[in-house]
Amino acid sequence: MLITIPAVLNQDQLQEFRRELTAVEWSDGRGSAGYLAQQVKRNLQLPDEHPLGRKLGEVILRALHGNQLFTAVALPYKILPPLFNCYQPGQTYGRHVDGAIRPVTGTPHRVRTDLSATLFLSDPASYDGGELVINDTFGERTVKLAAGDMVLYPGTSVHHVRPITQGTRLASFFWIQSMVREDHKRTLLFELDRAIQQVSAMTSANAAGGPATDLSGVYHNLLRLWAEV
């Protein structure tokens, strides 16, 4: 499942993010890539433990904590600290698959990368190129979102970032370990959750214990069956 989470960050937060990220000194993005990815990765990145990245990442995590759509889609168990990258003219990231397991920098912990997330920070009109291209079961999907919007997609997907031809593309990226490992099961749960919300909205407030409650029971029993916590 590929889905957009709109307006994760507001305009004031975006302006502050861009102001601070524009002034920071970036590193070669290949420093955090595996052997194969190093051969196709040409971008800039903040080191994992950079204090600015840590500070801005906490803002993102707080925003996601209260985001009902993100919770319903991802069913998050663990979230890796957000990282930040920068693409300038000529820079790109060729076809690759994200590593299945990522260490949490500075700790002995590891996270399974069930879901990949890219949060766009630059106004799409401010740069040319830089589309995120994701290959999933429906074919090739091209993603270039408004600043503040985030795309979630399975970590198993082959994907790439097209070359920047003009301007600068700033983004945050990170990974989520879901309580439900398989994408098709998360998709079924999300669709069922949406159906419950629709049934609940169409049912009178006096119909407690009706169809919405029955569907909610199915949802939670499936989650109980499939979740790993």
C-alpha beads as a LAMMPS data file, in Angstrom:
LAMMPS data file: protein, C-alpha beads

229 atoms
228 bonds

1 atom types
1 bond types

-500.0 500.0 xlo xhi
-500.0 500.0 ylo yhi
-500.0 500.0 zlo zhi

Masses

1 110.0

Atoms # bond

1 1 1 0.000 0.000 0.000
2 1 1 1.232 3.454 -0.944
3 1 1 -0.507 6.346 0.782
4 1 1 0.010 10.070 1.315
5 1 1 -0.222 11.609 4.788
6 1 1 -1.053 15.293 4.187
7 1 1 0.134 18.265 6.257
8 1 1 2.371 16.432 8.721
9 1 1 4.129 19.770 9.284
10 1 1 2.522 23.213 9.199
11 1 1 3.854 26.237 7.321
12 1 1 5.627 27.750 10.334
13 1 1 7.422 24.476 10.998
14 1 1 8.382 24.133 7.336
15 1 1 9.855 27.624 7.209
16 1 1 11.933 26.906 10.311
17 1 1 13.074 23.536 8.943
18 1 1 14.159 25.073 5.643
19 1 1 15.911 27.992 7.347
20 1 1 17.986 25.708 9.555
21 1 1 18.671 23.057 6.923
22 1 1 19.785 25.659 4.386
23 1 1 22.420 26.947 6.818
24 1 1 23.811 23.552 7.897
25 1 1 26.884 21.792 6.481
26 1 1 25.895 18.582 4.678
27 1 1 27.872 15.366 4.242
28 1 1 28.174 12.939 1.331
29 1 1 25.075 10.740 1.399
30 1 1 27.042 7.645 0.410
31 1 1 28.438 7.451 3.931
32 1 1 25.253 5.791 5.202
33 1 1 24.592 3.534 2.201
34 1 1 25.320 -0.153 1.742
35 1 1 27.732 -1.479 -0.875
36 1 1 25.269 -1.623 -3.769
37 1 1 23.477 1.602 -2.854
38 1 1 26.778 3.509 -2.725
39 1 1 27.153 2.915 -6.436
40 1 1 23.898 4.720 -7.298
41 1 1 23.547 7.234 -4.460
42 1 1 24.522 10.817 -5.270
43 1 1 23.086 13.216 -2.708
44 1 1 23.836 15.040 0.537
45 1 1 22.769 13.948 3.998
46 1 1 22.975 14.972 7.639
47 1 1 24.921 12.416 9.707
48 1 1 22.671 10.193 11.820
49 1 1 23.707 11.832 15.106
50 1 1 23.770 15.436 13.881
51 1 1 22.171 17.612 16.612
52 1 1 20.022 19.533 14.123
53 1 1 18.716 16.311 12.640
54 1 1 17.886 15.020 16.110
55 1 1 16.064 18.247 17.000
56 1 1 14.008 18.409 13.804
57 1 1 13.356 14.685 13.935
58 1 1 11.732 15.074 17.338
59 1 1 9.339 17.652 15.848
60 1 1 8.337 15.141 13.168
61 1 1 7.839 12.321 15.667
62 1 1 5.644 14.526 17.858
63 1 1 3.546 15.466 14.834
64 1 1 3.111 11.826 13.860
65 1 1 2.193 10.803 17.395
66 1 1 -1.097 12.660 17.082
67 1 1 -1.751 11.825 13.421
68 1 1 -4.671 9.394 13.218
69 1 1 -4.160 8.572 9.532
70 1 1 -0.505 7.674 10.090
71 1 1 -1.416 5.438 13.024
72 1 1 -4.188 3.697 11.091
73 1 1 -1.977 3.036 8.066
74 1 1 1.335 2.168 9.717
75 1 1 0.212 0.589 13.010
76 1 1 3.644 1.659 14.272
77 1 1 5.589 -0.384 16.794
78 1 1 9.001 1.279 16.402
79 1 1 10.021 4.367 14.414
80 1 1 13.619 5.067 13.514
81 1 1 14.770 8.641 14.203
82 1 1 14.105 10.700 11.051
83 1 1 17.068 11.507 8.810
84 1 1 17.460 14.388 6.352
85 1 1 18.786 14.641 2.816
86 1 1 19.397 17.284 0.196
87 1 1 19.456 16.957 -3.591
88 1 1 21.061 19.663 -5.718
89 1 1 21.331 19.920 -9.530
90 1 1 22.759 16.732 -11.005
91 1 1 22.204 14.679 -7.857
92 1 1 20.071 11.535 -7.834
93 1 1 19.585 8.179 -6.149
94 1 1 19.338 5.225 -8.510
95 1 1 17.193 2.099 -8.196
96 1 1 17.599 0.404 -4.826
97 1 1 15.799 -1.429 -2.043
98 1 1 16.124 -0.248 1.543
99 1 1 17.917 -2.594 3.918
100 1 1 15.595 -4.947 5.800
101 1 1 17.079 -4.176 9.229
102 1 1 18.399 -0.790 10.364
103 1 1 20.398 -0.116 13.541
104 1 1 19.301 2.669 15.860
105 1 1 22.445 4.800 15.958
106 1 1 24.094 4.935 19.355
107 1 1 22.090 2.022 20.752
108 1 1 22.207 -1.797 20.526
109 1 1 18.675 -1.804 19.081
110 1 1 17.566 -2.620 15.547
111 1 1 14.358 -1.948 13.634
112 1 1 12.771 -3.998 10.849
113 1 1 11.947 -1.652 7.962
114 1 1 8.373 -2.660 7.148
115 1 1 7.508 0.840 5.898
116 1 1 9.583 3.577 4.286
117 1 1 8.604 7.221 4.710
118 1 1 9.602 10.349 2.804
119 1 1 8.465 13.723 4.149
120 1 1 8.821 16.474 1.547
121 1 1 10.144 19.783 2.920
122 1 1 10.645 21.870 -0.243
123 1 1 7.902 23.518 -2.275
124 1 1 7.639 21.328 -5.420
125 1 1 7.622 24.480 -7.571
126 1 1 11.067 25.412 -6.212
127 1 1 12.894 22.534 -7.908
128 1 1 12.733 20.546 -11.134
129 1 1 13.122 16.774 -11.150
130 1 1 13.628 14.970 -7.872
131 1 1 10.516 12.795 -8.139
132 1 1 10.433 9.713 -5.941
133 1 1 9.592 6.760 -8.182
134 1 1 8.262 3.632 -6.455
135 1 1 7.656 0.260 -8.064
136 1 1 4.806 -1.633 -6.422
137 1 1 2.198 -4.206 -7.410
138 1 1 0.377 -1.558 -9.460
139 1 1 3.481 -0.666 -11.470
140 1 1 5.614 2.451 -11.321
141 1 1 4.273 5.298 -9.158
142 1 1 5.761 8.805 -9.321
143 1 1 5.560 10.917 -6.171
144 1 1 6.311 14.638 -5.791
145 1 1 4.297 16.081 -2.932
146 1 1 3.568 19.472 -1.453
147 1 1 5.894 20.608 1.323
148 1 1 4.763 19.079 4.604
149 1 1 3.156 16.018 3.009
150 1 1 4.578 12.535 3.535
151 1 1 4.385 9.327 1.527
152 1 1 4.390 5.883 3.154
153 1 1 5.195 2.796 1.105
154 1 1 6.356 -0.792 1.730
155 1 1 10.029 -1.111 2.586
156 1 1 10.205 -4.009 0.119
157 1 1 9.650 -1.652 -2.841
158 1 1 12.321 -0.923 -5.420
159 1 1 12.494 2.860 -5.754
160 1 1 14.658 5.735 -6.952
161 1 1 14.881 9.533 -6.980
162 1 1 15.112 11.201 -10.379
163 1 1 17.936 13.698 -10.959
164 1 1 17.456 17.288 -9.889
165 1 1 17.827 19.660 -12.823
166 1 1 17.166 22.945 -11.014
167 1 1 16.746 24.093 -7.414
168 1 1 17.160 22.141 -4.176
169 1 1 15.060 19.293 -2.799
170 1 1 15.036 18.917 0.988
171 1 1 13.344 15.948 2.619
172 1 1 13.237 13.801 5.706
173 1 1 13.214 10.027 5.426
174 1 1 12.902 7.220 7.924
175 1 1 11.535 3.737 8.523
176 1 1 8.813 2.161 10.631
177 1 1 8.512 -1.299 12.108
178 1 1 4.815 -2.061 12.156
179 1 1 2.953 -4.220 14.656
180 1 1 1.719 -6.054 11.534
181 1 1 4.613 -7.234 9.379
182 1 1 2.865 -8.039 6.086
183 1 1 1.730 -5.194 3.836
184 1 1 -1.396 -7.000 2.592
185 1 1 -2.594 -7.511 6.167
186 1 1 -1.982 -3.845 7.043
187 1 1 -3.939 -2.907 3.924
188 1 1 -6.909 -5.067 4.925
189 1 1 -6.914 -3.600 8.426
190 1 1 -6.770 -0.049 7.085
191 1 1 -9.643 -0.671 4.673
192 1 1 -11.673 -2.255 7.453
193 1 1 -10.923 0.688 9.739
194 1 1 -12.167 3.122 7.089
195 1 1 -15.340 1.062 6.621
196 1 1 -15.967 1.134 10.375
197 1 1 -15.637 4.925 10.390
198 1 1 -18.096 5.223 7.502
199 1 1 -20.634 2.875 9.100
200 1 1 -20.286 4.696 12.397
201 1 1 -20.892 8.064 10.703
202 1 1 -24.075 6.750 9.038
203 1 1 -25.403 5.156 12.205
204 1 1 -27.339 7.164 14.759
205 1 1 -25.711 7.963 18.076
206 1 1 -28.338 5.771 19.742
207 1 1 -27.289 2.638 17.858
208 1 1 -24.540 1.601 20.270
209 1 1 -23.778 -2.077 19.935
210 1 1 -24.847 -2.087 16.276
211 1 1 -22.983 -2.897 13.046
212 1 1 -20.055 -0.557 13.767
213 1 1 -19.411 -2.410 17.026
214 1 1 -19.537 -5.786 15.263
215 1 1 -17.081 -4.592 12.617
216 1 1 -14.844 -3.124 15.299
217 1 1 -14.776 -6.526 16.956
218 1 1 -13.610 -8.115 13.690
219 1 1 -10.913 -5.447 13.321
220 1 1 -9.522 -5.935 16.809
221 1 1 -9.644 -9.711 16.597
222 1 1 -7.673 -9.615 13.351
223 1 1 -5.201 -7.184 14.892
224 1 1 -4.906 -9.446 17.925
225 1 1 -4.219 -12.389 15.597
226 1 1 -1.648 -10.645 13.407
227 1 1 0.126 -8.144 15.657
228 1 1 3.631 -8.648 16.980
229 1 1 4.360 -6.603 20.117

Bonds

1 1 1 2
2 1 2 3
3 1 3 4
4 1 4 5
5 1 5 6
6 1 6 7
7 1 7 8
8 1 8 9
9 1 9 10
10 1 10 11
11 1 11 12
12 1 12 13
13 1 13 14
14 1 14 15
15 1 15 16
16 1 16 17
17 1 17 18
18 1 18 19
19 1 19 20
20 1 20 21
21 1 21 22
22 1 22 23
23 1 23 24
24 1 24 25
25 1 25 26
26 1 26 27
27 1 27 28
28 1 28 29
29 1 29 30
30 1 30 31
31 1 31 32
32 1 32 33
33 1 33 34
34 1 34 35
35 1 35 36
36 1 36 37
37 1 37 38
38 1 38 39
39 1 39 40
40 1 40 41
41 1 41 42
42 1 42 43
43 1 43 44
44 1 44 45
45 1 45 46
46 1 46 47
47 1 47 48
48 1 48 49
49 1 49 50
50 1 50 51
51 1 51 52
52 1 52 53
53 1 53 54
54 1 54 55
55 1 55 56
56 1 56 57
57 1 57 58
58 1 58 59
59 1 59 60
60 1 60 61
61 1 61 62
62 1 62 63
63 1 63 64
64 1 64 65
65 1 65 66
66 1 66 67
67 1 67 68
68 1 68 69
69 1 69 70
70 1 70 71
71 1 71 72
72 1 72 73
73 1 73 74
74 1 74 75
75 1 75 76
76 1 76 77
77 1 77 78
78 1 78 79
79 1 79 80
80 1 80 81
81 1 81 82
82 1 82 83
83 1 83 84
84 1 84 85
85 1 85 86
86 1 86 87
87 1 87 88
88 1 88 89
89 1 89 90
90 1 90 91
91 1 91 92
92 1 92 93
93 1 93 94
94 1 94 95
95 1 95 96
96 1 96 97
97 1 97 98
98 1 98 99
99 1 99 100
100 1 100 101
101 1 101 102
102 1 102 103
103 1 103 104
104 1 104 105
105 1 105 106
106 1 106 107
107 1 107 108
108 1 108 109
109 1 109 110
110 1 110 111
111 1 111 112
112 1 112 113
113 1 113 114
114 1 114 115
115 1 115 116
116 1 116 117
117 1 117 118
118 1 118 119
119 1 119 120
120 1 120 121
121 1 121 122
122 1 122 123
123 1 123 124
124 1 124 125
125 1 125 126
126 1 126 127
127 1 127 128
128 1 128 129
129 1 129 130
130 1 130 131
131 1 131 132
132 1 132 133
133 1 133 134
134 1 134 135
135 1 135 136
136 1 136 137
137 1 137 138
138 1 138 139
139 1 139 140
140 1 140 141
141 1 141 142
142 1 142 143
143 1 143 144
144 1 144 145
145 1 145 146
146 1 146 147
147 1 147 148
148 1 148 149
149 1 149 150
150 1 150 151
151 1 151 152
152 1 152 153
153 1 153 154
154 1 154 155
155 1 155 156
156 1 156 157
157 1 157 158
158 1 158 159
159 1 159 160
160 1 160 161
161 1 161 162
162 1 162 163
163 1 163 164
164 1 164 165
165 1 165 166
166 1 166 167
167 1 167 168
168 1 168 169
169 1 169 170
170 1 170 171
171 1 171 172
172 1 172 173
173 1 173 174
174 1 174 175
175 1 175 176
176 1 176 177
177 1 177 178
178 1 178 179
179 1 179 180
180 1 180 181
181 1 181 182
182 1 182 183
183 1 183 184
184 1 184 185
185 1 185 186
186 1 186 187
187 1 187 188
188 1 188 189
189 1 189 190
190 1 190 191
191 1 191 192
192 1 192 193
193 1 193 194
194 1 194 195
195 1 195 196
196 1 196 197
197 1 197 198
198 1 198 199
199 1 199 200
200 1 200 201
201 1 201 202
202 1 202 203
203 1 203 204
204 1 204 205
205 1 205 206
206 1 206 207
207 1 207 208
208 1 208 209
209 1 209 210
210 1 210 211
211 1 211 212
212 1 212 213
213 1 213 214
214 1 214 215
215 1 215 216
216 1 216 217
217 1 217 218
218 1 218 219
219 1 219 220
220 1 220 221
221 1 221 222
222 1 222 223
223 1 223 224
224 1 224 225
225 1 225 226
226 1 226 227
227 1 227 228
228 1 228 229
